[in-house]
Amino acid sequence: MPLKRVLTLRTVVATSAGLTLATSTFIAAVQVAGFLTGNAAWVAILVAGGLCLLAGLCFSELNGRLPSAAGIRLYFGRAYNDQLALTVSILYMAVIMGVVGAESYVLARCLSYCAPFLPPLFWIILMFATVTVLNIRGIKIAGNFQDIITYGLISSLLVLSFLAFQRADFPAASLFQAGGAAGLIQAIAVGIFLFVGFEWVTPLAEEVTDSRLVSRGMLVAVGILSVTYALFTVAMTVSVPREILVNSPVPQVLFAQRILGGPGLAWIVVLSLAASITTFNAGLLSVSRFVYATAREHALPAVLSRVSLRYYTPWTAILAVLAVGLGVSIAVLATGKYLVLVNLAAATESLVYVLAGAAVLRLRKKEPAAGQPFVTPGGPLVPLLTAVIFAVLVLAVFATDRWAGFMFAAALLVCWGYVRRVVPVLKQRYQERRKVSRRRPAAEKPDPGSL
């Protein structure tokens, strides 16, 4: 059963930005600042955003060629091969859920400032349950909810930033003090995490009123996020000593308390809740569509491809993503290992961008298409730069955090093993069921000689 085409550009932008606008991004933002000597974190963030725009152009061309809920699974399958595409897609889907786990930990620490009498898991379950119901009830309802939360959150972050600049007293020269090149490269590499998941809006290509809106929405979202993150990060570092921010799991709380006191604390807690809700909601919107499309292609259990007859939503895929998200959230709450997930997500994101840039070049040779909705400008320059630059950033992340490198290698092996061993079994079972269904009508048809 097809999905409903009801989403507009407003919701595409909100979904693309909402998946990246998480409470954990505040931690990543101060980690970016920690690699630099002055208050020049905005430089690294704007550069990271500019690089993500290059990747966004590549994804725009890929989406224009192949608008599908399968997203990168289909892009990489056409450009490379099915095994590589499915391995990377499943790995990336798992990493996105890992981001949700890191997000839940940061949110729990934030809420403990205001409501220590309620267990952190209570808030996590409440938010997951809320966004799950919204997603099952219909994409239009979930999309409207995403619009309100995301645009309200961005506006609030900008207001807090300008309030901080009015109160702060800092030398203007510090805004251009970045230190050595090595620190700047590492800051840019971690800064990629701030934009993790903006391209995961591509699985909504089958539910937008016009598939070209996905390309426009991604680019607009990256631009808005770049400016918002740059201003808010500098506002934090000029208001609170950087060494305090870097060593805190809730830097945004310390910042809001410093500039507005008690009202600032209440405001930032509400914003943290909103940021987490956008992450959970956008994650369910996009990842569930990927699960649905992958199951539809018989690379995941067929039960995950079911669509609600009443709401036209992939309800089984949504519930599966809910279960995985809760499991990851509980694991991060128990271990507190959230920074490793931040770096792991940045590295995986960079690897996907490398493959996206190369995929554009390969598909242009394999499948020349005239008059397609979007073509990356500059010929081969943009996809080539995307592949080369993000390959360097992958190495920079692993040099910063070796545990992230080990986890990446282990996760990649597990995903590769699943694709090599389990997926062929699922496809064989599908073929067997298909043969049985084809033979059944013939067996049930009466013999003309017996009449």
N, C-alpha and C positions, 0 to 999 in steps of 0.2 A: 504494500500500500504506500503511495507517495506521501511525502510530507507537505505541509501547507506553506505556500509562498506568501508570507504576511509581513516580513521584517523590512524596515526602512533604513536609510543611511544613519539616522539618529541612533538606532539600536545597534547597528553594526559598529559604530564608533564606540558606543558605551560598552559593548561586549569586548571589543579588542582592548580598550583601555582598562576595563574592569578586571580582566583576568590578571593584568600586571599590577594593578593598584592594590597591593596587599599590605597588611601591617608589617610583614617581614621585609618589605622593600625599604622601610625606614632604617632597619639594621644594615641592609646592604648599602644604603646611601652613606651612612657614617663610616662603614668599612672603606668605601671609596675615598672619603676624606682622610682616613687614617694613613693612606699610602702617600699623601702629599704633605708638603711642609707648611703651606699657607692655607688660605680659604679659597683655593682654586678648584674645589671639587666640581664646580659648575662647568669647568672646561672639560674635565673627563666625562661628565654626564652628557654634555652636548655632543662631544665627539662620539660617545657610545650611541646616542640617539641618531646621529648622522649615519653611523655605520648600519644601524638597524633600518634606517630609511633605504639604504642600498639593498639590504635583504628584502625589505618590503616591496621594492620595485620588482625584484626577482619573483617573489611570491605572487605579485599582482599579475605578472605575465603567465605564470604557471596556472593560476586560478582562471585566467581568461581562456587558456587553452582547454582546461579540464575542470570546469566548475562542478564539484561533487562533494558530498558529505565525507568521502574517503580522504579528502585533503592530501597531505603529503604521502600517504600510502599510494595513491594513484599517480602522483607526480613522479615519485622515485621509481615506481614500478615501470612506468613508460620509459624513463630515462636510463635506468640501470637494469635491474631484474627484480622479480617478485620477492625473492628471499631477502635481498638487501633492504628493499623498501619496507617489507613487513617487520623485519628485525628493528630497524631504526624507528619505525612508527610506534611499535609496542614499547620500545625503550623510552621514547619521548613521552608517550602517554603515562608511563609509570613515573617519570620524573615530574611531570605536571602534578600528579597526585602527591609526590613527595613535597612539592612546593606547598600544597594544601596542608601537609603535616607540619612543615616548618611554620606556616601561618598560624595553625592552631596553637602551637606552643607559645608564640609571641603574644597571641591574643589572650591566652590564659594568664600569662605574667602581667599583662596590662590590666585585665579585669580584677586581679588580686589586689590592686591598689584601692578599688572602690567597693568591691563586693567579696571580701574574703570569706564570708559565711556561706557562699555557694561554691561547690566544687567546679573546677574548670571544665570538666567533662560535660557538665550540665549545659553550659553555653554552647559548646561545640555541637552536642546532639540537637539542641534547640534550633540552631542555625541550619544544620544539615537537614533536619526534618522540614523546616520552613521552605527552604529553596527546593527541596525534592518535591513537595506538594505543588509548588508553583510551576515547576518544570513539567510534571506529569499532567497538570490541568491544561497546559497549552503554552506554546512558544510565545504567543502574543502577550499573555499575562506575565510570563517570566521576562520577556523583553522590556515591557513597560516598567516593571520593577527595577530592572537593571539600569534603565535610563535615569530614573529618579535618584537612585543611590549613587551612581557614578558621577553624574554632573554635580550633585550636591557636595560630594566628597572633594572633587577638584576645586570647586569654588571656595570651600572652607580652607583647603591647604594654601591657596593663593592669598586669602585674607590673613591667615596666621603669618604667612611669610612677610607681608607688607607691614603688619603690626610689629614684627620683630625688627625689621630694618629701621623703623621709626625710633625704637628704643635702644638699639645697639650702637656702640661707639667703637669703631674698629678702623684701622688704616686702610684706605682704598688700595694701597699697593699690595696688601695681602691677598687680594682677589686674583692676583696674577702670579703668585708664588706657588709653583707646583713642585719644585725640587728637581731631581734627576729624571732622565728619560725612563729608567727602569721602573721607578715608582709610578710614573704616569701611565705606562703600558699596563701595569698590574691594576691600577685604578680603573682604566677603561675596560679591562677584561671583566672585573667584578661588576662594573657599571652595566654590563650587558644584562645582568640578572634583573635590573630594574625594569627591563622590557620583556622579560620572559613570558612567552605565550601570546604576544600581540597577534601573531599570525594564525593562532588557533581559532580565529574567527572563520577561516576558510571552510571548516566543515558545515557552516551554516549556508553554504552556497545554494543548497536546494530549498532554502526557506526564505530567501530574500526576494523582493519583488522584481529585482533585476540583478543578475550575477555580477555586473560591473560595480555594484555598490560595495562589494567586499573589498575590491582593490582600493577604492577611494577611502573607505572607512579605515583600513589599516594605516594608510599614510597619514590621514588626519589624526588618528589616535597617537601615533608615534610623535608627531609634532607637538601635540598638546602635552603629552607626558614628558617630553624633553624639557620644555619650559617649566612645567610644574615641579618636577624633581630637582632641576637646577636651582630654582629659587628657594624651595623648601630646605634643601640640604645646606645651602649657604646660610640661610636663616638660623638653622640649628647650630652650625659651627661658630657663628659670630655671637650667639647668645649663651651657649654653655661650653665650658672647656672641652676640647675635642677628646682628651684622654678619658674624661668621664663618659662621654657619649659612646666611645668605641667599646668600653668595657661594660656597657649596660644592654640588657635584652629589650629595654623599652626606652630608647633615646627620645622618641617623640613625646613621651610622658614628661620626662625631665625638662624638655624644651618648653612645652606648654605651661608647666608649672612656673618656670622661670619668668615667662613674659606676662602671664595673666593670673597666676596663683590658683586658688580653688576653682574659679570658673574655667580657667584654662585646662585644669585636670579633667573636669566633667566634659568639656568640649572634646578633648582629644580621645577620651574613652569612647564617646559616641562615634567619633571619626574612625577609631580603630575597629569598632563593631561594624561600621559601614564598609570599611575596607575589606574586612574578612568576609562579609556577606557578598560583596561584589566578586571576590575570588571564588567562593564556593559556588555562587550562582553561575558565573561565567564558565567555571570549570565544568559544572554539570551540563551547561548548554553545549559546549564544544566537545568535551571528551566523550560524552554520551553519544553524540552524533558520530564520532569516529568509531566507537565500539559498535554502534548499530550498523554502520557501513561495512566494517570489517567482518562482522558476523554475517551480513548479507552476502559477502563474498566467500563464506565458508572457511574463514581463517580463525574464527572464534566460534564457540558453540552457537548453534542455530537459534536457540531460545532467546539470545540477545538481539535478534533482529525483529522481534515482534513490535508492532505498532498498535497503539490504542485505537479501537474503532470509534471511540467517542471523542477523544481529544487530538488524534493524529500525532501523537508523540511516541518516541521509542521508550516505553515505560520500563521494560526489562533492562535495557541498557542503563537507564537512569538509576535504577535500584542497584545495579551491579557497581556503578561508579560510586554510589553512596556507601556501599559496603567496604569497598577498597579505601575510600577516603577516610572513613571512620577508623579502619584498621591502622592506616599510616599515622593518623593523628594520635591515636592512643600510644603507638610505639614511640613517637617523638616526645610525647608528654612524659613517658617513662624514662627515656634515655637523655633527653635534653640536647641531643645532637642535631641542632638546627643549622649551624653555620656550614657544616659539611654539605647539607642539602642545598644551601644557597650556592656554594661553589660548584656542586655537581650540576645544578640546573643551568648555571652560566656556561659551563663547558659543553653540556649537551645541546643547549641552544646554539652555541657557536658552531658545533659540528653540523647541526641541521642546516645552518645557513651556508656552510661550505658546500654541502650536498645540493642545496637549492641553487646556488650560483652555478655550479657545474651542470646541474640538470637543465637549466635554461640553455646553456651552450650546446648540450647534447641533443636536446629536443629540436633546436633550430636546425640541426643537421639531419636528424632522423625523420622529423615530421615538419617540413616547412609548411607554414600556414599563412596564407594571405588574408588580410582583413580581419584578423582576430581582435577581440575587444581591447586588449592592452599589449603594447610592446615596450619593453624597457628601453629608454633612450640611450644613445651613445654606442650603439652596436654591441660588440663583445666586452667593452670596457667595464661596465657596471657589474655584470655577473662575474667577470674575472677578478676584479678588485674584491668583491664580496667573498669569493672562495679563498683567495690568498690571505686577506686580512684576518678573517675569522679563523683560519687555520693557525695563524700565529697566536691569536687570543686563546684558543684551546690549550696550547702549550703553556701559555702564561698562567692560566688558571691551575693547571696541574703542578706547575712549579711553585705556586703559592700554597696549595693544599694537596699533599700527596695522598691523604686518605680519600679525597674526592676522586683522585685518579684510580685508586684501588677499587673503590665502589663502582666507578664507571666501567672498569674492565670486567668486574664480576657480573654486573647487571647486563652488560652486552653479551657475555657468554651465555647467561640464562636465557635471554631473549633469542639468541641464535639457536640454542638447543631446542627451544619451543618451536621455532619455525621449521627446524630440520626434522624433528621427531613427531610433534603433535599435529601440526597443521596438515601433513599428508594423510594422517589417519582421519581427520575431520573431513577432508575433501573426498577420501575414498568412501566413507560412510554416506556422504551426500550422494555420490554417484550410485551407490548400491540402492539407496532409497528411491532415487529417480528411476532406476531400471525397474524396480518393483512396481512403482506407480504406473509406468508405461505398460507393463504386462498385464496389470490387473483388469483394465477394461476389456482386453481381448479374451481373458479367461472368463469374464462374467457375461460375454456376449453369447446368446443362444446359438446352437448349431442349426443351420438351415435344413440339414438332412433329417433332423429329428422332428421337424414340423409336418 
